[in-house]
């Protein structure tokens, strides 16, 4: 059964490295990264520095641990280290994190398709969501991890080809490149969310949590033949992802230049769709946009659905060897994902990528604290009380985040709230040490 979850641990590392570009770059990256240029320039590259450091930690700290323990789910480590309550607590936090993150990403896909195509055809938004989720359920029903990896590989080439073609076609019309929008580093105000150390630290912790402690991402890396191949995959993938993000940021400058030149009033997530479907470019640009969006969005949702099914079946129900239970869970996860997308439809935000990372700061923080405590401290815990600590930590962080301006002289928390969340979790776990 482990071989089904891991894609038989026979996949070449370079295939996984290329596929992970597609798995990390969802429809959110395709639309939201170009749109954020007007607000922060190329400041997102600061987080990419942190991403690289985080990948190194995953490759040389977590991967040897996972391969040595030969786990099906990465959260099995928590049971072996602390107990059943910790295992299930970690799985539940992953479950909440992944269902919310996947819903945000798929909402962007559904909302954009609705705006560009389906509204004019009179198709209601709930029907759009139903069809998208049904397609996800069908293509992940029998494929498993191995098919997810190969779909991600195809998605990577489709998305990059689309972005490159759009950059060329739009750049021809936009004139000289506007370097004033390409600011990378922010050192001038430590209270600003884009302050360099905050972004690097946030990037490192975010990728450590959202990749290293994420069943969805780790099931790809664990499909490599051995730990050395998985390490090569992670390092190469992190470098390639930085190059891809830079490509999307350059595309963002071109999109804003084109919009200003032709009086298109759009920004953020609405920018790329507005320019692509403005009628001012060759029709092929609109078609390329749809191809890129769909190729980026659907596989990401499919891999999330697979990981949610795996984690819920193995970690929470303990039914890894029961195909019927797995099928029922798979269908239930699809229904829940669709419901969450509809909820996000009522809570729309102008920057989806920021919403994804902000959610991750709260939901992955306890996971980061649990794993860090388990690796760095050998003490045993009163396992039954671990869920209480893991729930209290993000609530305390939320209280601080909501009042940071008044309490800390105008300070704005950025993604470093993830570190604070993990620290509160670790401190709470210290109170549960068995004497």
C-alpha positions in Angstrom: 0.0 0.0 0.0 2.9 2.4 0.7 4.0 2.1 -2.9 0.6 3.4 -4.1 0.9 6.5 -1.9 4.5 7.2 -2.8 4.4 6.5 -6.6 6.5 3.3 -5.9 9.5 5.4 -5.0 10.8 5.0 -8.5 10.5 8.5 -10.0 13.6 10.2 -11.3 14.6 13.2 -9.2 14.7 15.6 -12.2 11.1 14.7 -13.1 10.0 15.5 -9.6 12.1 18.8 -9.6 10.4 20.0 -12.8 6.9 18.8 -11.6 7.3 20.7 -8.3 7.5 23.9 -10.2 4.1 23.3 -11.4 2.8 22.1 -8.1 4.1 25.2 -6.3 3.0 27.6 -9.1 -0.8 27.3 -9.0 -3.3 29.6 -10.7 -2.6 32.0 -7.8 1.0 32.5 -9.1 -0.2 32.8 -12.7 -2.6 35.7 -11.9 -1.6 37.1 -8.5 2.2 37.4 -8.8 2.0 39.7 -11.8 -0.7 41.7 -10.1 1.3 42.4 -7.0 4.0 44.4 -8.8 2.3 47.7 -8.5 2.2 47.5 -4.7 5.6 45.9 -3.9 7.6 45.9 -7.1 9.9 42.9 -7.2 9.9 42.6 -3.4 8.5 39.1 -3.7 12.1 38.0 -4.7 13.1 38.7 -1.1 10.8 35.8 -0.1 12.5 33.7 -2.7 15.8 34.0 -0.8 14.0 32.7 2.2 12.4 29.9 0.1 15.9 28.7 -0.9 17.0 28.6 2.7 13.9 26.7 3.6 14.4 24.1 0.9 17.9 23.5 2.2 16.5 22.8 5.7 13.9 20.4 4.2 16.5 18.6 2.1 19.1 18.1 4.8 17.1 17.9 8.0 13.6 16.6 7.3 14.2 14.3 4.3 16.7 12.0 6.0 14.2 11.7 8.9 11.2 10.8 6.7 13.2 8.2 4.7 14.7 6.7 7.8 11.2 6.3 9.4 9.7 5.1 6.1 6.4 6.9 6.8 3.3 6.9 4.6 2.2 10.3 6.0 4.7 12.8 7.4 2.5 13.2 10.4 3.2 9.6 11.5 6.4 11.1 12.9 4.4 12.9 15.5 2.8 9.7 16.8 6.2 7.9 17.1 7.7 10.9 18.8 4.8 12.1 21.1 1.7 9.9 20.8 -1.7 9.5 19.1 -3.1 12.9 20.1 -0.1 14.7 18.6 -0.4 12.7 15.4 -4.1 13.4 14.9 -3.6 17.1 15.9 -0.9 17.5 13.2 -3.1 15.8 10.7 -6.1 18.0 11.5 -4.0 21.2 11.2 -2.7 20.0 7.8 -6.3 19.2 6.8 -7.5 22.7 7.7 -4.5 24.3 6.1 -4.8 22.4 2.8 -8.5 22.6 2.4 -8.4 26.4 2.9 -5.4 26.9 0.7 -6.8 24.7 -2.1 -10.1 26.5 -1.9 -8.5 29.9 -2.2 -6.5 28.8 -5.3 -9.5 27.1 -6.9 -11.8 30.0 -6.2 -9.5 32.2 -8.2 -9.6 29.8 -11.1 -13.4 29.5 -11.0 -14.0 33.2 -10.5 -11.8 34.1 -13.5 -13.4 31.6 -15.8 -16.8 32.9 -14.6 -15.9 36.5 -15.3 -14.3 35.9 -18.7 -16.5 33.2 -20.2 -19.3 31.8 -18.2 -21.2 34.9 -17.1 -21.9 35.7 -20.7 -23.3 32.2 -21.2 -25.6 32.6 -18.1 -23.9 29.8 -16.1 -24.3 30.4 -12.3 -21.1 30.4 -10.2 -22.2 27.4 -8.1 -22.5 25.4 -11.3 -19.0 26.4 -12.4 -17.7 25.3 -9.0 -19.6 22.0 -9.2 -18.2 21.2 -12.7 -14.6 22.1 -11.7 -14.7 20.0 -8.5 -16.2 17.1 -10.4 -13.4 17.2 -13.0 -10.9 17.2 -10.2 -12.5 14.2 -8.5 -12.6 12.2 -11.8 -9.0 12.7 -12.8 -7.7 11.9 -9.3 -10.0 8.9 -8.6 -7.5 6.2 -9.8 -4.4 8.1 -10.6 -2.7 8.5 -7.2 0.6 10.2 -6.6 2.5 9.0 -9.7 -0.1 10.5 -12.1 -0.1 13.7 -10.1 3.6 14.1 -10.6 3.4 13.6 -14.4 0.4 15.9 -14.7 2.4 18.5 -12.7 5.2 18.1 -15.2 2.9 18.8 -18.2 1.4 21.7 -16.3 4.8 23.2 -15.7 5.6 23.3 -19.5 2.1 24.6 -20.3 2.2 27.4 -17.8 5.8 28.5 -18.6 5.1 28.4 -22.4 1.9 30.5 -21.9 3.6 33.0 -19.6 6.6 33.4 -22.1 4.3 33.8 -25.1 2.1 36.4 -23.3 5.3 38.3 -22.1 6.5 38.5 -25.7 3.2 39.6 -27.2 2.3 42.1 -24.5 5.9 43.4 -24.3 5.9 44.3 -28.0 3.0 46.7 -27.3 4.2 48.1 -24.0 7.4 50.0 -25.0 10.6 50.3 -22.9 10.7 48.3 -19.7 9.8 50.5 -16.6 12.6 49.8 -14.2 11.0 52.0 -11.5 8.5 49.2 -10.8 11.3 46.6 -10.3 12.4 47.5 -6.7 13.6 44.3 -5.0 15.0 45.2 -1.5 13.2 47.0 1.3 15.6 48.1 4.1 14.2 51.5 5.1 11.3 50.8 7.5 11.3 47.8 9.9 7.6 48.3 10.6 6.7 47.7 6.9 5.6 44.2 5.9 8.1 44.2 3.0 11.1 44.9 5.3 13.9 42.6 4.0 14.6 40.5 7.1 10.9 39.9 7.7 10.4 38.7 4.1 13.4 36.4 4.1 12.5 34.9 7.5 8.9 34.6 6.4 9.9 32.9 3.1 12.1 30.4 4.9 9.5 29.5 7.5 6.6 29.5 4.9 8.4 27.0 2.6 9.5 24.9 5.6 5.9 24.7 6.8 4.0 24.6 3.4 6.4 22.2 1.8 8.4 20.3 4.4 5.4 19.7 6.7 2.8 19.4 4.0 1.7 15.9 2.9 0.7 17.2 -0.5 4.2 18.4 -1.3 6.2 15.8 0.5 4.4 12.9 -1.2 6.1 14.0 -4.4 9.5 14.2 -2.9 9.1 10.9 -1.2 8.4 9.4 -4.6 12.2 9.8 -5.4 14.3 6.6 -5.3 16.3 7.6 -2.2 17.1 10.5 0.1 20.0 11.7 -2.0 17.8 12.0 -5.1 15.1 13.8 -3.0 17.8 16.4 -1.9 18.9 17.0 -5.4 15.3 17.5 -6.4 14.6 20.0 -3.7 17.7 22.2 -4.3 17.3 22.3 -8.1 13.5 22.9 -7.8 14.0 25.9 -5.5 16.4 27.5 -8.0 14.1 26.9 -10.9 11.1 28.3 -9.0 13.0 31.6 -8.3 13.6 31.9 -12.1 9.9 31.3 -12.8 8.7 33.9 -10.2 11.1 36.5 -11.7 9.5 35.7 -15.1 6.0 36.4 -13.7 7.2 39.6 -12.1 8.6 40.9 -15.3 5.3 40.0 -17.0 3.5 42.0 -14.3 5.5 45.2 -15.2 4.6 44.7 -18.8 0.9 44.2 -17.9 0.8 47.4 -15.9 2.6 49.3 -18.7 0.1 48.1 -21.2 -2.9 48.9 -19.0 -1.6 52.5 -18.4 -1.0 53.0 -22.1 -4.5 51.9 -23.1 -6.5 53.2 -20.1 -7.4 49.8 -18.6 -8.4 50.4 -15.0 -7.4 47.1 -13.4 -4.9 46.0 -10.8 -4.1 43.1 -8.5 -5.7 39.7 -9.5 -7.9 41.5 -12.1 -5.0 42.9 -14.1 -3.9 39.9 -16.2 -7.5 38.8 -17.2 -8.4 42.4 -18.0 -5.4 42.9 -20.3 -5.6 39.5 -21.9 -9.3 39.9 -22.8 -9.2 43.7 -23.5 -9.5 43.1 -27.3 -6.4 45.3 -27.8 -4.1 42.3 -28.3 -4.2 39.4 -30.8 -7.0 36.9 -29.9 -4.4 34.3 -29.2 -3.4 36.1 -26.0 -6.8 35.5 -24.5 -6.7 31.9 -25.5 -3.2 31.5 -24.0 -4.4 33.1 -20.8 -7.2 30.5 -20.4 -4.8 27.6 -21.2 -2.3 28.9 -18.7 -4.8 29.5 -16.0 -6.5 26.1 -16.4 -3.2 24.2 -16.7 -2.0 25.9 -13.5 -5.2 25.6 -11.5 -6.6 22.2 -12.1 -3.5 20.0 -11.3 -2.8 22.0 -8.1 -6.4 21.3 -7.0 -6.0 17.6 -7.9 -2.9 17.1 -6.0 -4.5 18.8 -2.9 -7.5 16.6 -3.2 -5.2 13.5 -3.3 -3.2 14.6 -0.3 -6.3 15.4 1.7 -7.7 12.0 1.0 -4.4 10.3 1.9 -3.9 12.2 5.2 -7.5 11.9 6.3 -7.6 8.2 5.6 -4.2 7.4 7.1 -3.8 9.9 9.9 -7.3 10.5 11.2 -9.2 7.3 10.3 -6.3 4.9 10.4 -7.7 3.0 7.4 -4.7 3.0 5.0 -5.5 -0.5 3.7 -9.2 -0.1 3.1 -9.9 1.0 -0.6 -13.6 1.5 0.1 -13.0 3.9 2.9 -10.4 5.8 0.8 -13.0 6.1 -2.1 -15.6 7.5 0.3 -13.2 9.9 1.8 -12.0 11.0 -1.6 -15.6 11.9 -2.6 -16.2 13.6 0.8 -13.1 15.8 0.3 -14.3 16.9 -3.1 -17.7 18.0 -1.7 -16.0 19.8 1.2 -13.6 21.5 -1.2 -16.5 22.8 -3.3 -18.3 24.1 -0.3 -15.2 26.0 0.8 -14.8 27.6 -2.7 -18.3 28.9 -2.4 -17.5 30.4 1.0 -14.4 32.2 -0.4 -16.6 33.5 -3.2 -18.4 35.6 -0.5 -15.1 36.7 1.0 -13.2 37.7 -2.1 -9.8 39.5 -1.7 -7.8 41.7 -4.1 -4.6 39.6 -3.6 -5.1 35.9 -3.4 -1.5 35.0 -2.9 -1.3 37.2 0.2 -4.5 35.5 1.5 -2.8 32.1 1.0 0.3 33.0 2.9 -1.6 34.7 5.7 -3.8 31.6 6.2 -0.7 29.5 6.2 0.9 31.7 8.9 -1.9 30.6 11.3 -2.6 27.0 10.3 1.0 25.8 9.7 2.5 27.5 12.8 1.5 24.8 15.3 2.9 22.1 12.9 6.2 24.0 12.7 6.3 24.2 16.5 5.5 20.5 16.9 8.1 19.3 14.5 10.8 21.8 15.8 10.2 20.7 19.4 10.3 17.0 18.4 13.6 17.4 16.5 15.4 19.8 18.8 14.2 18.4 22.2 14.2 14.8 23.3 11.7 15.2 26.2 8.4 13.3 26.3 5.1 15.2 26.5 1.7 14.7 28.1 0.3 13.9 24.7 -3.4 14.4 25.5 -2.9 18.1 26.1 -1.0 18.8 22.8 -4.2 19.8 20.9 -5.0 22.5 23.5 -1.6 24.1 23.0 -1.8 23.9 19.2 -5.2 25.7 19.2 -4.2 28.3 21.8 -1.1 29.4 19.9 -2.8 30.7 16.7 -5.5 32.4 18.7 -2.9 34.3 20.7 -1.2 35.3 17.4 -4.4 36.5 16.0 -4.9 38.7 19.1 -1.5 40.2 18.7 -1.9 40.7 14.9 -5.2 42.6 15.3 -3.7 44.9 17.9 -0.1 45.3 16.7 -0.5 48.9 15.5 -1.8 50.1 18.8 0.4 48.0 21.0 3.7 48.1 19.1 4.0 51.6 17.7 2.5 51.1 14.3 4.2 47.7 13.7 2.6 45.5 11.0 3.1 41.8 11.2 3.8 40.1 7.9 4.5 36.4 7.4 6.8 36.4 10.5 3.6 35.7 12.4 4.3 32.1 11.4 7.5 32.1 13.5 5.6 33.7 16.4 2.9 31.0 16.1 5.5 28.2 16.2 7.3 29.8 19.2 4.1 30.0 21.2 3.4 26.4 20.3 6.9 25.3 21.4 6.6 27.2 24.7 3.3 25.6 25.4 4.7 22.2 24.7 7.5 22.9 27.2 4.7 23.1 29.9 3.6 19.6 28.9 7.0 17.9 29.4 6.8 14.8 31.5 9.0 14.9 34.6 
